Every structure is written in structure tokens, then in C-alpha cells.
Amino acid sequence: DAFLLANHGVTTVGRTLEEALFRMETVEHGARILLVARQLGRVNELPSPSVAALRLARAELRGRR
């Protein structure tokens, strides 16, 4: 739902303008977190199985699978 375009920035989509705006703000918040984390030291990425488990948990909380 968010696209990072090289040399052009970010584009987000949603069912409504408000949803697209929320997604843009989410991307920006994540970028700020990543910037500060890198300034503080090494950033450790989650392994793929952990990311998959988080996505599954999010889908279950939203009531879809």
C-alpha cells in the first residue's frame, strides 16, 4: 500500500484519502525511527519467519486471514 520510488519519494494508496494519508504518516514515522536507530548504532533486521508471524498476527487481529 506504500511505494518507495527511487529519486521521487513515496506514494501511498488507500480506499479513502484519509487511509492513504494515514499510510503516508506511517511510512514517515517508520523512516524517522530507522534514521534514529542508525544514528544510535547498528540496526538488526527481523528474520523472515518473525516478519511472517507478525503479518499473520496482524491479519488475525483485523479479522481476515
C-alpha positions, 0 to 999 in steps of 0.5 A: 500500500506504500511505494518507495520510488527511487529519486521521487519519494513515496506514494501511498494508496488507500480506499479513502484519502484519509487511509492513504494519508494515514499510510503516508504518516506511517511510512514517515514515522517508520523512516524517522525511527530507522534514521534514529536507530542508525544514528544510535548504532547498528540496526538488526533486521527481523528474520523472515519467519518473525516478519511472517508471524507478525503479518499473520498476527496482524491479519488475525487481529483485523479479522481476515486471514 
